[in-house]
Amino acid sequence: MSDDILWYFARGTGVVSLVLLTVVVALGVGARSGRTAFGLPRFAVNLLHRNAALLSVLFLAGHVIALLFDSYANLDPIDLVVPFVGSYRPFWLGLGTVALDLLAAIVITSLLRHRLGARTWRIVHWLAYLSWPIALPTGWARAATTAPGGCGRSRSAVSPWWGRRWCGVRPRRSAASRPATNAGSHHDWPFRQRRPSR
Amino acid sequence: MTDSLHIDWTACDGRGLCAELLPELLAEDDWGYPVARGDMTVPAALEPAAREAVDRCPALALRLVKQVQQVSQVRQPSR
C-alpha cells in the first residue's frame, strides 16, 4: 500500500515537473526571441523562467526520490547517473536518467553563471533543447504503460478503469478494500463515475 | 563606500532587463540598450535593485564596482 503511494507520488510529481519544464522552455524560447508573453515586462518573464525551473527541479527531486524507494521501479542509485542500466524498462528509465543528468548540468551552470561566464553558461544552456525532448517521451511512455501492449504494473496503479478495459485485468484494489457504498463502480476509481448507477 | 554600475558594452545585448529593474539609474534607448541617467553611482537604497539587475542580466554585461576601485582604475591617456 505504501508502495502504491510512492508510485502515485512519483507519477504526480513527474507530470507536474514535466508541465513546468514545458512552461520553462516556452518562456526561455519566448525571452530569447525578444517578445514577451501576456504583456509581462522582460525581467518578469526572466524571473518566471528561473522560478518555474527551480520549482520543476523540486518536483523532479520528489519524482526521483519516490522512484528510488519504490520497490517496483527498483532503482539503484547508479540509475540516477548512468542511463540504460536499470532493471525496470531500462530504455525509458534511461531516457529519464539522461534528462536528469542534462538538467543537473543546466541547473548547476545556471547557478554558477556569474562565475563561469556567459559563454560557457550559454553553451551548456543549449542542452535544454535536448533535455526537454528527452524528458517528454519518458513521461509519455510511462503513461503508455497502461495502453494496449503495455500492460505493466500500472494497469491497476494508475487507472483501474483503463487497465480493466485494455488489459482485461481487474484492478488489484478490490472492492473489499474499499467501502461498498459505490459498489459496482469501484473500477472507475480514481475517476468519477461516468454513468449514474440505477 | 558606494557602488557604481558598470556596463560592459562588448557584452551588452540590449535585452533591456536592467532598465526595467533600475529605472532610477538607467533609461532605455530605442534598441533596448541602457542609457545612464546620471553618473551611475548606486545610492544605498537602490543597492538591492542594482544587485538584482546585475544578477538578471542575460548577457552578464552589468557589474557593480566599488567606486574607490573604479577611481584607481582610471588611467591617464598615454602621450
Boltz contact constraints between the chains, C-beta under 6 A:
constraints:
  - contact:
      token1: [A, 41]
      token2: [B, 20]
      max_distance: 6.0
  - contact:
      token1: [A, 42]
      token2: [B, 16]
      max_distance: 6.0
  - contact:
      token1: [A, 42]
      token2: [B, 17]
      max_distance: 6.0
  - contact:
      token1: [A, 42]
      token2: [B, 20]
      max_distance: 6.0
  - contact:
      token1: [A, 43]
      token2: [B, 17]
      max_distance: 6.0
  - contact:
      token1: [A, 43]
      token2: [B, 20]
      max_distance: 6.0
  - contact:
      token1: [A, 43]
      token2: [B, 21]
      max_distance: 6.0
  - contact:
      token1: [A, 43]
      token2: [B, 56]
      max_distance: 6.0
  - contact:
      token1: [A, 46]
      token2: [B, 17]
      max_distance: 6.0
  - contact:
      token1: [A, 46]
      token2: [B, 56]
      max_distance: 6.0
  - contact:
      token1: [A, 118]
      token2: [B, 59]
      max_distance: 6.0
  - contact:
      token1: [A, 118]
      token2: [B, 60]
      max_distance: 6.0
